[in-house]
Amino acid sequence: MKIPKRIANTLIQALKGGVVPRVGLSYITVGREPEIRALLRDVEIIADGGATFRFICGKYGSGKSFLLQTIRNYVMDKNFVVVDADLSPERRLQGTKGQGLATYKELMQNMSTKTRPEGGALPLVLDRWISSVQSQVAIESGLAVDTEAFTKQVEQKIFAVIQELNGMVHGFDFARLLTLYYRAYVNGDEETKARGIRWFRGEYTTKTEAKRDLGVQVIITDDDWYEYLKLFASFLKGAGYAGLLVLIDELVNIYKIPNAITRQYNYEKILTMYNDTLQGKARYLGVILSGTPQCIEDTRRGVYSYEALRSRLTEGRFSREDTRDLLAPIIRLSPLTNEEMLILVEKLADIHAQLFGYEPRLTQDDLMTFIRIEYARVGADSHITPREIIRDFIELLDILFQNPALCVTELMNSEEFSYAKTPLEEQAAGTLGDYAEFTL
């Protein structure tokens, strides 16, 4: 397979650094067919006017973020709008210092479409909506674009979309800002358009400032930002998109909140989102949260510590490791098989050779030996993940490329490959960070 050098470089460098690349995932996707099928079924429900909510559960390095990015790229090709954010100490779902609003701002900043996959697509979405309505009216009516009759027909179609939002919570205010943006677009008022974008992104901090700039006395706050996500989902459908998918990673940052009451407020926000999507209060909206098994299942600090969520999410009596219910709210990632990892390293070896322009040195037997050594290391059965294996393999490829005379077999059988790090060693190496204090 031929891969553009820019994408090949992004893949290799990102994977070696232990992060998931945002481009080129189709070249290295291996396994996860059942999980992907389950999520694609959700996509169909969203496009049909429904709403879905999922947790992706897996330990660090197991492929949670990879699965999220794979779904992200797929739905953008299906004309969805995607917003994504990683939680952090400064970004939560609820907080006393604007941490919930900070998450909303990050989501809006990362708004992506097929034509703007890198994020920052909000202005493009709004302008595309208005220009598409103008094009549709021009085709259907045959009127000249500079006539008053043409302008009136465009306004009728614009206001028809806006009118549907008025019945939703905060819908009137949202519709009013859309109207302001439309009129600024028509009049070529770039300053008002920029202010409108600021408002939609939740960047106004006081009502006084919003009233001065836009004439409105409402702003998006830490308490109601989720309601505006629901409004965006309905608006995007009216604007010609299939729906809105919300991806929120690093749920462990809620688990690490030291204050129990603050954690409960965050879990209460999750419950609100969960109930809205499953009860039909939201439309054209999908929400996926991603976290480790401990941050979800720990009954002292995790999601399960909030009884209303635990009772809704706990598996039934019939679910087993070999018969998982992938229609349940929580999708638990099983480890990739040895065969799937072999296919993955084979793909990576080919990409690496293309990137640096050399004939691949590793044979099929070498690849099988590498996988066998990795899974035979002490502690591999409980601690090793695809992230560690991929990082080791790319390091191996880099060393062999830079040292052509080095013997492959000798390198792979060296002492450094003899064991997998335990959690204590990972903590000492700084790879688990603050998470370690809750696992030991």
Rosetta blueprint (number, residue, H / E / L):
1 M L
2 K L
3 I L
4 P L
5 K H
6 R H
7 I H
8 A H
9 N H
10 T H
11 L H
12 I H
13 Q H
14 A H
15 L H
16 K H
17 G L
18 G L
19 V L
20 V L
21 P L
22 R L
23 V L
24 G L
25 L H
26 S H
27 Y H
28 I L
29 T L
30 V L
31 G L
32 R L
33 E H
34 P H
35 E H
36 I H
37 R H
38 A H
39 L H
40 L H
41 R H
42 D H
43 V H
44 E H
45 I H
46 I H
47 A H
48 D L
49 G L
50 G L
51 A E
52 T E
53 F E
54 R E
55 F E
56 I E
57 C E
58 G L
59 K L
60 Y L
61 G L
62 S L
63 G L
64 K H
65 S H
66 F H
67 L H
68 L H
69 Q H
70 T H
71 I H
72 R H
73 N H
74 Y H
75 V H
76 M H
77 D H
78 K L
79 N L
80 F L
81 V E
82 V E
83 V E
84 D E
85 A E
86 D E
87 L L
88 S E
89 P L
90 E L
91 R E
92 R L
93 L L
94 Q L
95 G L
96 T L
97 K L
98 G L
99 Q H
100 G H
101 L H
102 A H
103 T H
104 Y H
105 K H
106 E H
107 L H
108 M H
109 Q H
110 N L
111 M L
112 S E
113 T L
114 K L
115 T L
116 R L
117 P L
118 E L
119 G L
120 G L
121 A L
122 L H
123 P H
124 L H
125 V H
126 L H
127 D H
128 R H
129 W H
130 I H
131 S H
132 S H
133 V H
134 Q H
135 S H
136 Q H
137 V H
138 A H
139 I H
140 E H
141 S H
142 G L
143 L L
144 A L
145 V L
146 D L
147 T L
148 E H
149 A H
150 F H
151 T H
152 K H
153 Q H
154 V H
155 E H
156 Q H
157 K H
158 I H
159 F H
160 A H
161 V H
162 I H
163 Q H
164 E L
165 L L
166 N L
167 G L
168 M L
169 V L
170 H L
171 G H
172 F H
173 D H
174 F H
175 A H
176 R H
177 L H
178 L H
179 T H
180 L H
181 Y H
182 Y H
183 R H
184 A H
185 Y H
186 V H
187 N H
188 G L
189 D L
190 E H
191 E H
192 T H
193 K H
194 A H
195 R H
196 G H
197 I H
198 R H
199 W H
200 F H
201 R L
202 G L
203 E L
204 Y L
205 T L
206 T L
207 K H
208 T H
209 E H
210 A H
211 K H
212 R H
213 D H
214 L H
215 G L
216 V L
217 Q L
218 V L
219 I L
220 I L
221 T L
222 D L
223 D L
224 D L
225 W H
226 Y H
227 E H
228 Y H
229 L H
230 K H
231 L H
232 F H
233 A H
234 S H
235 F H
236 L H
237 K H
238 G H
239 A L
240 G L
241 Y L
242 A L
243 G L
244 L E
245 L E
246 V E
247 L E
248 I E
249 D E
250 E L
251 L L
252 V H
253 N H
254 I H
255 Y H
256 K L
257 I L
258 P L
259 N L
260 A H
261 I H
262 T H
263 R H
264 Q H
265 Y H
266 N H
267 Y H
268 E H
269 K H
270 I H
271 L H
272 T H
273 M H
274 Y H
275 N H
276 D H
277 T H
278 L H
279 Q H
280 G L
281 K L
282 A L
283 R L
284 Y L
285 L E
286 G E
287 V E
288 I E
289 L E
290 S E
291 G E
292 T L
293 P H
294 Q H
295 C H
296 I H
297 E H
298 D L
299 T L
300 R L
301 R L
302 G L
303 V H
304 Y H
305 S H
306 Y L
307 E H
308 A H
309 L H
310 R H
311 S H
312 R H
313 L H
314 T L
315 E L
316 G L
317 R L
318 F L
319 S L
320 R E
321 E L
322 D L
323 T E
324 R L
325 D L
326 L L
327 L L
328 A L
329 P L
330 I E
331 I E
332 R E
333 L L
334 S L
335 P L
336 L L
337 T L
338 N H
339 E H
340 E H
341 M H
342 L H
343 I H
344 L H
345 V H
346 E H
347 K H
348 L H
349 A H
350 D H
351 I H
352 H H
353 A H
354 Q H
355 L H
356 F H
357 G L
358 Y L
359 E L
360 P L
361 R L
362 L L
363 T L
364 Q H
365 D H
366 D H
367 L H
368 M H
369 T H
370 F H
371 I H
372 R H
373 I H
374 E H
375 Y H
376 A H
377 R L
378 V E
379 G L
380 A H
381 D H
382 S H
383 H H
384 I L
385 T L
386 P H
387 R H
388 E H
389 I H
390 I H
391 R H
392 D H
393 F H
394 I H
395 E H
396 L H
397 L H
398 D H
399 I H
400 L H
401 F H
402 Q H
403 N L
404 P L
405 A L
406 L L
407 C L
408 V H
409 T H
410 E H
411 L H
412 M H
413 N L
414 S L
415 E H
416 E H
417 F H
418 S L
419 Y E
420 A L
421 K L
422 T L
423 P H
424 L H
425 E H
426 E H
427 Q H
428 A H
429 A H
430 G L
431 T L
432 L L
433 G H
434 D H
435 Y H
436 A H
437 E H
438 F H
439 T L
440 L L
